[in-house]
Amino acid sequence: MTGALVALAACSSGGGDGGGSTPDDLDAKAKVSITVGDYPTADKPDERAAFDKRVDAFEAANPNITVKPVAETWDAQTFQAKLAGGTLPTVMGVSLTYSHELIANGQVPDMTPYLEELDMVKDLNPLALDKVKDADGKIYAIPTGLFSVGLAYNREIFTKAGLDPDKPPTTWDEVRADAKIIHDKVPGVAGYAQLTTNNTGGWMLTTMTYSKGGAVQDDAGKKAVMGDATVESLQALHDMRWTDDSMGSQFLYDQEAARQAFAAGKIGMILQAPDIYFTIVTQYHFDKTKFGQTALPQSNGENGTLTGGTLKLFNVKATPNQLLAATKWIKFYEFDKYYDKDVAIADAKTNDASGSPVGLPSLPPVSDEVNNRYLEWIKPYINVPLGHFTGYTSSKLPLIPEPVTGTQQTYAALDPVVQKVLTDKNVDIQKTVDDANKTVDGIIAQASR
């Protein structure tokens, strides 16, 4: 996917409106305290210790800034209430799908002055940056953790089933055939599994719809447009579930549960971005030689795959000096390795020594030029079996953004659609899709008020 990769290329302690500030309003040396989310939980002592070490280094370099880590992480079910209640940290990671909604609702500050003050704009991935801008070109967040969806598969299971792990499926017909072979020849394994809960069912149904040439909403996010491609996607799941019996017996997977089952060797294939590799290798000690990642299977030609990511959300109630400090933290924590060769190499060495992936394929949050320089710096320390990602990294599939309006609400509304197809053999798929269009139209109307 080299060409495509390049193409996409707690309350805050103060009040006030950071949105209209300019560099002239800032005092870079002012004493300031910020809260930063995504602090590793106590059951992950090594990750927490590494985070603490980074905080210490940042505070040593910025003695006027106090960083208070909090374990607040994005959760689709609680995010909106916490955002409205003002109980989020000064900065934290949330899904990129919220960008249009947050900007339109005035729930995020204009971060352009702070990014310009730190000379960051030119080095960020320009197309990703477009996702967090308004019509006037103002920037409201920092995109990180970018991804595109592909097909993750267990190479060992493929071998046991008599399939070639170096030739994973490229079409949905091939996915169905391979899933059936796995079911027949490898007992206790679901040939193919599907995410279905906590908004992931709608997320992956959208991805399948894209792969078959369709869409969930029109480009402007004004209308639900699920049609033949969504019907075909649900029919494919229905056939694997009810005709082939190749999807096992678990049909209520969210991201974490699916990754845990994959790591346990209970799933042959599942739609995922490459970051599944990090989770299953570091948390569940999955044998990395068994992992494979290829491009999203297609039908009706080569249509594309869903792309998205994480944005760093800044609290609109933070003061200008807090927003500048929080931007400095994100530049340090997320981007330092792209600017400093010594930091890049030290980070790669540390990750390699701890067993964490180095060089995991992804969509870079920085420009192509900056990313290529970084990859050259860390080349000697790459420990990911890149040959097992060839189908993914060589793909030229178009990258299609997530639905524009009420994205997470749309995904939540589509979860039960997928669940119904997998639990009701006699489901009327066309009627289910027609009803889903009406529901999504209602979500769009509500979001547009």
Buried (B, 14 or more C-beta within 10 A) or exposed (E): BEEBBBBBBBBBBBEBBBBEBEEEEBEBEBEBBBBBBBBBEEEBEEBBEBBBEBBEBBBEEBEBBBBBBBEBBBEBEEBBEBBEEEEBBBBBBBBBBBBBBBBEEEBBBBBBBBBBBBEBEEBBBBBBBBBBBBEEEBBBBBBBBBBBBBBBBBBBBBEBBEBEBEEBBBEBEEBBBBBBBBBBBBEEBBBBBBBBBBBBBBBBBBBBBBBBBBBBBBEEBBEBBBBBBBBBBBBBBBBBBBEBBBBBEBBBBBBEBBBBBBBEBBBBBBBBBBBBBBBBBBBEEBEBEBBBBBBBBBBBEBBBBBBBBBBBBBBBBBBBBBBBBBBBBBBBBBBBBBBBBEBBBEBBBBBBEEEBBBBBBBBBBBBBEBBEBBEEBBEEBBBBBEEBBBBBBEBEBBBBBBBBBBBBBBBBBBBBBBBBBBEEEEBEBBEBBBEBBEBBBBBBEEBEE
